[in-house]
């Protein structure tokens, strides 16, 4: 199991977040974040982002994705590790 000591399916390194290719699908749950976020994909292949009431969208390296505060969303596992950079409006 790829769960970190924090109990989360990812590891944070400053403003970067890494989801291991070994993460269990069941750990990638629907959730909401307190603040608006923008993320960009640094590495990963075939991973997807699904926002509430939308179809999953494949995450493309270098593209910026907006996740509104308090909107349910989830990540869907792809190949290799997923590494993202996060900007958050606090």
Beta strands, then each sheet from edge to edge (+ up, - down):
strand 1: 11-13
strand 2: 16-19
strand 3: 37-45
strand 4: 48-51
strand 5: 57-58
strand 6: 64-67
strand 7: 73-76
strand 8: 79-88
sheet 1: 1+ 2- 8+ 3- 6+
sheet 2: 5+ 4- 7+
end
